Amino acid sequence: RDWPLPMFAEHVGTLGNLIDPPYSAPIVKHWNLKIAEGDAYLFITPEYNHSVPGVLKNAIDNVFASFAFRNKPAAFLGYSTGIAAGTRAVEHLALIAIETELVPLRNTVLIPKVQGAFDANGDPVDPDSEVAMGIMLDDLAWWSNALEQARAGGVHAPASVRRRLAAAARAKVE
């Protein structure tokens, strides 16, 4: 709600200068800069129609040109009103994360029947949920530290950029 992003519609023309793209709307540029500030991400999502909400997918897609998610860890918490607990949304998010070059973590938190999963104080009714959350957050902190150190040592250009450069070099030789 803090980021009323337009529906993803970026293309080479709206990006302009790839080093400092203006994007199609100022809020998209600000969103990319905000995402770039993070060292790790925790995605909390309901499951809609066996996947993530469209607004979440749109928010992730709006970061494609800046590679702001690249080489940073992502953890996932999924929930639903049924017994599936957001499992399919988390599975889709992991695939989306890989494409954005995030580093998705294995350990997730899944909350089925969310309407009864918390007591009046907001604490989990199932003690295993709290254990799972602790494990996931410990892993996220560890990976954040490890990847921050790795990024400080230097990174390759994104894979899509390296592929384009290789194709251009081949075309130049031919």
C-alpha positions, -999 to +999 in steps of 0.1 A: +000+000+000+030+023+005+041+016-030+012+020-055+032+008-084+018+009-120+013-024-137+047-036-150+052-022-185+089-013-187+108-018-220+140-005-234+123+028-243+110+035-208+144+025-193+165+048-213+200+050-197+205+015-183+231+028-158+205+052-143+171+044-158+143+070-154+117+042-157+081+048-168+071+065-135+091+081-107+077+057-081+092+027-100+126+043-098+121+050-061+110+014-056+141+001-072+163+023-050+144+011-019+149-025-028+186-019-035+190-008+001+181-043+014+206-070+022+180-097+026+142-101+020+114-118+038+083-123+016+051-129+035+023-139+011-011-154+010-019-179-016-044-168-043-054-192-070-024-215-063+001-187-066+011-153-053-011-122-055-007-102-087+004-071-069+034-090-053+045-104-087+041-069-102+063-054-074+090-079-081+088-075-119+092-037-115+128-044-102+140-063-132+162-036-148+181-026-117+190-061-106+185-048-071+176-083-057+207-099-072+229-120-049+207-114-019+189-140+002+151-144+003+130-163+028+093-170+025+063-172+047+031-185+031-004-187+045-039-196+034-073-202+049-071-238+038-048-267+045-023-259+017-008-231+039+005-211+010+027-239-002+021-233-039+026-195-035+060-201-019+069-226-046+061-200-073+080-173-053+111-195-052+111-198-090+105-160-094+133-154-070+157-175-090+149-155-121+156-122-103+189-137-091+178-137-055+191-166-034+160-184-022+163-202+011+151-238+017+135-233+051+101-216+049+072-210+072+038-222+061+006-214+080-025-233+072-060-221+083-046-187+092-078-175+106-072-197+137-034-198+137-028-170+162-041-163+197-056-130+209-021-116+215-010-125+179+012-153+191+012-186+170-011-213+184+011-240+170+046-240+187+061-255+156+053-223+137+075-203+161+103-229+158+101-227+120+102-189+121+133-189+143+150-214+119+141-194+089+152-160+103+185-175+116+191-188+081+182-155+065+206-136+088+234-161+081+229-160+044+226-122+044+260-119+062+276-145+039+263-129+007+272-094+019+308-105+023+307-122-011+293-091-028+320-070-012+346-091-029+331-082-063+304-096-085+300-107-121+277-087-143+242-102-143+238-134-165+215-117-189+240-089-195+268-114-200+247-134-225+240-102-245+277-092-245+287-127-256+261-127-285+273-092-295+310-104-296+300-135-317+281-113-341+311-090-344+334-119-353+310-134-378 
